[in-house]
Amino acid sequence: MTGNQLYPLIKQFRPEMKVIVCSGYDIDGPIQEILNMGADGFIQKPFSVSVLSEKLRDVLHGKEKLDLPAFSSRPLSGNPKQQVKESRG
């Protein structure tokens, strides 16, 4: 099942649910279609915990109804555990 197929089902059963699309693909194409259907935001993989946290905060507090994709401001290390440590300070 693709995101294009899943998103309408989520909204049908939980219309109040906020949806952030996460993908390794660019925003063009299928992702843009989901956003056009009403998804609340987009994060391109890979992303750091701090970028995810910021995106969640923005969407939950109504600061974003998708303007631009969220990207980490610094490169990620290859180790996911290290990424968590780095994001915590």
C-alpha positions in Angstrom: 0.0 0.0 0.0 1.4 3.4 -1.0 1.1 6.7 0.9 -1.4 7.9 -1.7 -3.6 4.9 -0.9 -3.1 5.1 2.9 -3.6 8.8 3.5 -7.3 8.9 2.4 -8.0 5.9 4.6 -6.4 7.6 7.6 -8.5 10.7 7.1 -11.7 8.7 6.5 -11.4 6.9 9.9 -9.5 9.6 11.9 -10.2 13.0 10.2 -8.7 14.9 13.1 -5.4 13.1 12.9 -2.3 15.1 11.9 -0.2 13.5 9.3 3.5 14.1 8.5 4.8 12.4 5.4 8.3 10.9 5.8 10.2 9.8 2.7 13.6 9.4 1.2 12.2 10.8 -2.1 11.9 14.4 -3.1 8.8 16.3 -2.4 7.8 16.2 -6.1 5.5 13.5 -7.4 3.5 11.1 -5.1 4.6 13.0 -2.0 3.3 16.3 -3.3 0.0 14.5 -4.2 -0.4 13.5 -0.5 0.4 17.0 0.6 -2.2 18.4 -1.8 -4.7 16.0 -0.3 -4.1 17.8 3.1 -1.2 16.2 4.9 0.2 18.5 7.5 3.9 18.3 6.8 6.9 16.6 5.1 10.2 15.4 6.4 12.8 14.0 3.9 14.8 11.1 5.2 17.3 10.8 6.7 16.5 13.3 9.4 17.7 13.9 12.9 15.7 13.6 16.1 15.9 17.3 16.6 14.4 18.0 13.1 11.6 15.5 13.8 10.9 17.1 17.1 10.8 20.6 15.5 8.4 19.3 12.8 6.1 17.6 15.3 6.0 20.8 17.4 5.2 23.0 14.4 2.4 20.7 13.2 0.9 20.1 16.6 0.8 23.8 17.3 -0.6 24.7 13.9 2.5 26.6 12.8 2.8 24.7 9.6 0.5 23.5 6.9 3.4 22.5 4.7 5.5 25.3 3.3 8.8 23.6 2.7 10.3 20.2 3.5 12.3 19.9 6.8 16.0 19.2 6.4 18.6 18.8 9.0 21.0 21.7 9.2 24.0 19.5 9.6 25.0 16.1 8.2 24.0 13.0 10.1 26.6 10.6 11.4 26.3 7.0 10.2 25.5 5.6 13.6 21.8 6.1 14.7 22.7 5.9 18.4 25.2 8.7 17.8 22.5 10.7 16.1 20.3 10.5 19.2 23.3 11.5 21.5 24.1 14.4 19.2 20.5 15.6 19.1 20.3 15.6 22.9 23.3 17.8 23.2 
